[in-house]
Amino acid sequence: MQEQPKAYAVSAITRMIKNQLEESFSNVWVEGEISGYLHHSSGHRYLSLKDDKAVIKVTIWRGVGSKLQFEPKNGQKVLVYGDIAVYEKGGSYQLNCRKIVPVGVGELELAFRQLHEKLSKEGIFDPSHKKALPKFPKKIGVVTSPTGAAIRDIIQIAKRRNDSVQLVIYPATVQGDGGELTIAKGIRYFNEQNDIDIIITGRGGGSLEDLWNFNTEEVVRAIYDSEIPVISAVGHEIDTTLADYVSDLRAPTPSAAAELAVWSKEDFKSQLNGYVYQQTSTMQNMIENAKDYLASMLDRPIFKRPLDLVHQRQQFLDSSSKLLKSAGKKSFDFHKNRLSLAVARIDSLSPLKILARGYSVTRGEQSGSVVNSIQNGSVGDVIETILTDGSIISTITDLRKKK
């Protein structure tokens, strides 16, 4: 009878493969292009690395993913460092990622670009959100390291420019993990105060890694939300951070920030003296012009012989008075004559004048109505006949119609 060939259980052979692979392929770097990227709600990330001939699955556990400086995307070429692990139940293997970096672009540089793109779409860097700095601040808050060169430069320049401007320092960690939280907290702290006019935040120059706290979303949003104008003063003039983009004013250095924020007492005095000189000069010109005008007025004949004008006015007044009297008399006589003519006309039309010529008026004694027709009277009516010197009372005894 033929002997049965030696056989391995599926689990046993799989375990053997697992041990062999995991021992042989730990701490390896694998380069490829990302595809099928998934950021799961659990916090874990899953993707595949591929080239033109093969594909390998990659898992980025939540603990590693939370420390990523950039967010992986499909199509990116990356280097993944980790260990090969075998998933026994599925009979598959994968690469457990411990570190991932982009190929050709630095990890922090890529993170910078991605965050800049994200915040730009939200309008965080829109110039319309920027606030103007007050010209004469009394109190300035500074968020920086209390032991760095930046704060020494700011204090020195502030004292030189104007020692009456008060500086309030909020100690922050400007380099290293968690430092962005202290910077953001300092900006929010000053916003809770009622006496801060300007906030300066920054540090001296350094590498991209050294300045990274000022490229974090935490700091950018704290500056954006600040009701107080913020000056960003990070690094040297060639250094640019996301804090520079969002701040109300970017200063190339901490020293320059102090120059921009603290108004110069000497410059103010010089400007004030200039205004005083300008006003004094203007007043002197006005006085000289007034003197010249007064002198020209006094040279006029009227001021040399003032009685001449009085006599001229008196003569004019006498002449006008005479004309007024003459015109008034003529007007009075004219209207008097018109009035006399009107009275004569009215008098000629008076009923008394008619009666004086022998006419009379008859009216009913009771009714007072004029009797000007036999139709207005009846036999037996008492009537009154009015004459020029009295009246006659009579009774109608007969009515005779005119033939």
JOFEN-V581617 format. One record per residue. N is the residue number from 1. RES is the residue in three letters. D_CENTER is the distance of its C-alpha to the mean C-alpha in whole Angstrom. Layout:
n=N res=RES d_center=D_CENTER
n=N res=RES d_center=D_CENTER
This chain:
n=1 res=MET d_center=100
n=2 res=GLN d_center=97
n=3 res=GLU d_center=95
n=4 res=GLN d_center=91
n=5 res=PRO d_center=89
n=6 res=LYS d_center=87
n=7 res=ALA d_center=83
n=8 res=TYR d_center=80
n=9 res=ALA d_center=78
n=10 res=VAL d_center=75
n=11 res=SER d_center=73
n=12 res=ALA d_center=75
n=13 res=ILE d_center=75
n=14 res=THR d_center=71
n=15 res=ARG d_center=71
n=16 res=MET d_center=73
n=17 res=ILE d_center=70
n=18 res=LYS d_center=68
n=19 res=ASN d_center=69
n=20 res=GLN d_center=70
n=21 res=LEU d_center=67
n=22 res=GLU d_center=65
n=23 res=GLU d_center=67
n=24 res=SER d_center=67
n=25 res=PHE d_center=63
n=26 res=SER d_center=61
n=27 res=ASN d_center=59
n=28 res=VAL d_center=58
n=29 res=TRP d_center=56
n=30 res=VAL d_center=55
n=31 res=GLU d_center=53
n=32 res=GLY d_center=52
n=33 res=GLU d_center=49
n=34 res=ILE d_center=48
n=35 res=SER d_center=48
n=36 res=GLY d_center=48
n=37 res=TYR d_center=45
n=38 res=LEU d_center=45
n=39 res=HIS d_center=42
n=40 res=HIS d_center=44
n=41 res=SER d_center=43
n=42 res=SER d_center=45
n=43 res=GLY d_center=43
n=44 res=HIS d_center=46
n=45 res=ARG d_center=46
n=46 res=TYR d_center=48
n=47 res=LEU d_center=49
n=48 res=SER d_center=52
n=49 res=LEU d_center=52
n=50 res=LYS d_center=54
n=51 res=ASP d_center=56
n=52 res=ASP d_center=58
n=53 res=LYS d_center=61
n=54 res=ALA d_center=60
n=55 res=VAL d_center=57
n=56 res=ILE d_center=57
n=57 res=LYS d_center=55
n=58 res=VAL d_center=52
n=59 res=THR d_center=51
n=60 res=ILE d_center=48
n=61 res=TRP d_center=49
n=62 res=ARG d_center=46
n=63 res=GLY d_center=46
n=64 res=VAL d_center=46
n=65 res=GLY d_center=43
n=66 res=SER d_center=41
n=67 res=LYS d_center=41
n=68 res=LEU d_center=41
n=69 res=GLN d_center=38
n=70 res=PHE d_center=37
n=71 res=GLU d_center=38
n=72 res=PRO d_center=41
n=73 res=LYS d_center=41
n=74 res=ASN d_center=44
n=75 res=GLY d_center=45
n=76 res=GLN d_center=44
n=77 res=LYS d_center=47
n=78 res=VAL d_center=47
n=79 res=LEU d_center=50
n=80 res=VAL d_center=51
n=81 res=TYR d_center=53
n=82 res=GLY d_center=55
n=83 res=ASP d_center=58
n=84 res=ILE d_center=60
n=85 res=ALA d_center=61
n=86 res=VAL d_center=63
n=87 res=TYR d_center=62
n=88 res=GLU d_center=66
n=89 res=LYS d_center=65
n=90 res=GLY d_center=64
n=91 res=GLY d_center=66
n=92 res=SER d_center=63
n=93 res=TYR d_center=61
n=94 res=GLN d_center=58
n=95 res=LEU d_center=56
n=96 res=ASN d_center=54
n=97 res=CYS d_center=51
n=98 res=ARG d_center=51
n=99 res=LYS d_center=48
n=100 res=ILE d_center=47
n=101 res=VAL d_center=45
n=102 res=PRO d_center=44
n=103 res=VAL d_center=47
n=104 res=GLY d_center=45
n=105 res=VAL d_center=42
n=106 res=GLY d_center=42
n=107 res=GLU d_center=41
n=108 res=LEU d_center=38
n=109 res=GLU d_center=37
n=110 res=LEU d_center=37
n=111 res=ALA d_center=35
n=112 res=PHE d_center=32
n=113 res=ARG d_center=32
n=114 res=GLN d_center=32
n=115 res=LEU d_center=29
n=116 res=HIS d_center=27
n=117 res=GLU d_center=28
n=118 res=LYS d_center=27
n=119 res=LEU d_center=24
n=120 res=SER d_center=23
n=121 res=LYS d_center=23
n=122 res=GLU d_center=21
n=123 res=GLY d_center=18
n=124 res=ILE d_center=18
n=125 res=PHE d_center=18
n=126 res=ASP d_center=15
n=127 res=PRO d_center=13
n=128 res=SER d_center=10
n=129 res=HIS d_center=11
n=130 res=LYS d_center=11
n=131 res=LYS d_center=10
n=132 res=ALA d_center=11
n=133 res=LEU d_center=14
n=134 res=PRO d_center=15
n=135 res=LYS d_center=18
n=136 res=PHE d_center=20
n=137 res=PRO d_center=20
n=138 res=LYS d_center=23
n=139 res=LYS d_center=24
n=140 res=ILE d_center=24
n=141 res=GLY d_center=25
n=142 res=VAL d_center=27
n=143 res=VAL d_center=28
n=144 res=THR d_center=31
n=145 res=SER d_center=35
n=146 res=PRO d_center=36
n=147 res=THR d_center=39
n=148 res=GLY d_center=38
n=149 res=ALA d_center=38
n=150 res=ALA d_center=34
n=151 res=ILE d_center=33
n=152 res=ARG d_center=36
n=153 res=ASP d_center=34
n=154 res=ILE d_center=31
n=155 res=ILE d_center=33
n=156 res=GLN d_center=35
n=157 res=ILE d_center=32
n=158 res=ALA d_center=30
n=159 res=LYS d_center=33
n=160 res=ARG d_center=34
n=161 res=ARG d_center=31
n=162 res=ASN d_center=30
n=163 res=ASP d_center=32
n=164 res=SER d_center=30
n=165 res=VAL d_center=27
n=166 res=GLN d_center=28
n=167 res=LEU d_center=29
n=168 res=VAL d_center=29
n=169 res=ILE d_center=31
n=170 res=TYR d_center=30
n=171 res=PRO d_center=34
n=172 res=ALA d_center=33
n=173 res=THR d_center=35
n=174 res=VAL d_center=34
n=175 res=GLN d_center=37
n=176 res=GLY d_center=39
n=177 res=ASP d_center=39
n=178 res=GLY d_center=37
n=179 res=GLY d_center=35
n=180 res=GLU d_center=31
n=181 res=LEU d_center=32
n=182 res=THR d_center=32
n=183 res=ILE d_center=29
n=184 res=ALA d_center=27
n=185 res=LYS d_center=28
n=186 res=GLY d_center=27
n=187 res=ILE d_center=24
n=188 res=ARG d_center=23
n=189 res=TYR d_center=26
n=190 res=PHE d_center=23
n=191 res=ASN d_center=20
n=192 res=GLU d_center=23
n=193 res=GLN d_center=23
n=194 res=ASN d_center=21
n=195 res=ASP d_center=22
n=196 res=ILE d_center=21
n=197 res=ASP d_center=18
n=198 res=ILE d_center=19
n=199 res=ILE d_center=21
n=200 res=ILE d_center=24
n=201 res=THR d_center=26
n=202 res=GLY d_center=28
n=203 res=ARG d_center=32
n=204 res=GLY d_center=34
n=205 res=GLY d_center=36
n=206 res=GLY d_center=38
n=207 res=SER d_center=39
n=208 res=LEU d_center=37
n=209 res=GLU d_center=38
n=210 res=ASP d_center=38
n=211 res=LEU d_center=34
n=212 res=TRP d_center=34
n=213 res=ASN d_center=32
n=214 res=PHE d_center=29
n=215 res=ASN d_center=29
n=216 res=THR d_center=30
n=217 res=GLU d_center=27
n=218 res=GLU d_center=27
n=219 res=VAL d_center=26
n=220 res=VAL d_center=23
n=221 res=ARG d_center=22
n=222 res=ALA d_center=22
n=223 res=ILE d_center=20
n=224 res=TYR d_center=17
n=225 res=ASP d_center=17
n=226 res=SER d_center=17
n=227 res=GLU d_center=14
n=228 res=ILE d_center=15
n=229 res=PRO d_center=15
n=230 res=VAL d_center=18
n=231 res=ILE d_center=20
n=232 res=SER d_center=23
n=233 res=ALA d_center=26
n=234 res=VAL d_center=29
n=235 res=GLY d_center=32
n=236 res=HIS d_center=33
n=237 res=GLU d_center=31
n=238 res=ILE d_center=33
n=239 res=ASP d_center=32
n=240 res=THR d_center=29
n=241 res=THR d_center=28
n=242 res=LEU d_center=25
n=243 res=ALA d_center=24
n=244 res=ASP d_center=23
n=245 res=TYR d_center=21
n=246 res=VAL d_center=19
n=247 res=SER d_center=18
n=248 res=ASP d_center=15
n=249 res=LEU d_center=18
n=250 res=ARG d_center=22
n=251 res=ALA d_center=24
n=252 res=PRO d_center=28
n=253 res=THR d_center=30
n=254 res=PRO d_center=29
n=255 res=SER d_center=31
n=256 res=ALA d_center=28
n=257 res=ALA d_center=25
n=258 res=ALA d_center=27
n=259 res=GLU d_center=27
n=260 res=LEU d_center=23
n=261 res=ALA d_center=22
n=262 res=VAL d_center=25
n=263 res=TRP d_center=24
n=264 res=SER d_center=28
n=265 res=LYS d_center=29
n=266 res=GLU d_center=32
n=267 res=ASP d_center=29
n=268 res=PHE d_center=28
n=269 res=LYS d_center=31
n=270 res=SER d_center=32
n=271 res=GLN d_center=29
n=272 res=LEU d_center=29
n=273 res=ASN d_center=33
n=274 res=GLY d_center=32
n=275 res=TYR d_center=30
n=276 res=VAL d_center=33
n=277 res=TYR d_center=35
n=278 res=GLN d_center=33
n=279 res=GLN d_center=33
n=280 res=THR d_center=37
n=281 res=SER d_center=38
n=282 res=THR d_center=36
n=283 res=MET d_center=38
n=284 res=GLN d_center=41
n=285 res=ASN d_center=40
n=286 res=MET d_center=40
n=287 res=ILE d_center=43
n=288 res=GLU d_center=45
n=289 res=ASN d_center=44
n=290 res=ALA d_center=45
n=291 res=LYS d_center=48
n=292 res=ASP d_center=49
n=293 res=TYR d_center=48
n=294 res=LEU d_center=50
n=295 res=ALA d_center=53
n=296 res=SER d_center=53
n=297 res=MET d_center=53
n=298 res=LEU d_center=56
n=299 res=ASP d_center=58
n=300 res=ARG d_center=58
n=301 res=PRO d_center=61
n=302 res=ILE d_center=60
n=303 res=PHE d_center=59
n=304 res=LYS d_center=62
n=305 res=ARG d_center=65
n=306 res=PRO d_center=63
n=307 res=LEU d_center=66
n=308 res=ASP d_center=66
n=309 res=LEU d_center=63
n=310 res=VAL d_center=64
n=311 res=HIS d_center=67
n=312 res=GLN d_center=66
n=313 res=ARG d_center=64
n=314 res=GLN d_center=67
n=315 res=GLN d_center=69
n=316 res=PHE d_center=66
n=317 res=LEU d_center=66
n=318 res=ASP d_center=70
n=319 res=SER d_center=70
n=320 res=SER d_center=67
n=321 res=SER d_center=69
n=322 res=LYS d_center=72
n=323 res=LEU d_center=71
n=324 res=LEU d_center=69
n=325 res=LYS d_center=72
n=326 res=SER d_center=74
n=327 res=ALA d_center=72
n=328 res=GLY d_center=72
n=329 res=LYS d_center=75
n=330 res=LYS d_center=75
n=331 res=SER d_center=73
n=332 res=PHE d_center=75
n=333 res=ASP d_center=78
n=334 res=PHE d_center=77
n=335 res=HIS d_center=75
n=336 res=LYS d_center=78
n=337 res=ASN d_center=81
n=338 res=ARG d_center=78
n=339 res=LEU d_center=79
n=340 res=SER d_center=82
n=341 res=LEU d_center=83
n=342 res=ALA d_center=81
n=343 res=VAL d_center=83
n=344 res=ALA d_center=86
n=345 res=ARG d_center=85
n=346 res=ILE d_center=84
n=347 res=ASP d_center=87
n=348 res=SER d_center=89
n=349 res=LEU d_center=88
n=350 res=SER d_center=89
n=351 res=PRO d_center=91
n=352 res=LEU d_center=93
n=353 res=LYS d_center=94
n=354 res=ILE d_center=95
n=355 res=LEU d_center=97
n=356 res=ALA d_center=99
n=357 res=ARG d_center=100
n=358 res=GLY d_center=102
n=359 res=TYR d_center=100
n=360 res=SER d_center=99
n=361 res=VAL d_center=97
n=362 res=THR d_center=98
n=363 res=ARG d_center=96
n=364 res=GLY d_center=96
n=365 res=GLU d_center=97
n=366 res=GLN d_center=95
n=367 res=SER d_center=92
n=368 res=GLY d_center=92
n=369 res=SER d_center=91
n=370 res=VAL d_center=93
n=371 res=VAL d_center=96
n=372 res=ASN d_center=96
n=373 res=SER d_center=98
n=374 res=ILE d_center=101
n=375 res=GLN d_center=99
n=376 res=ASN d_center=97
n=377 res=GLY d_center=100
n=378 res=SER d_center=103
n=379 res=VAL d_center=106
n=380 res=GLY d_center=106
n=381 res=ASP d_center=103
n=382 res=VAL d_center=102
n=383 res=ILE d_center=101
n=384 res=GLU d_center=100
n=385 res=THR d_center=100
n=386 res=ILE d_center=98
n=387 res=LEU d_center=100
n=388 res=THR d_center=99
n=389 res=ASP d_center=101
n=390 res=GLY d_center=100
n=391 res=SER d_center=101
n=392 res=ILE d_center=104
n=393 res=ILE d_center=104
n=394 res=SER d_center=106
n=395 res=THR d_center=106
n=396 res=ILE d_center=106
n=397 res=THR d_center=110
n=398 res=ASP d_center=110
n=399 res=LEU d_center=107
n=400 res=ARG d_center=108
n=401 res=LYS d_center=107
n=402 res=LYS d_center=107
n=403 res=LYS d_center=109
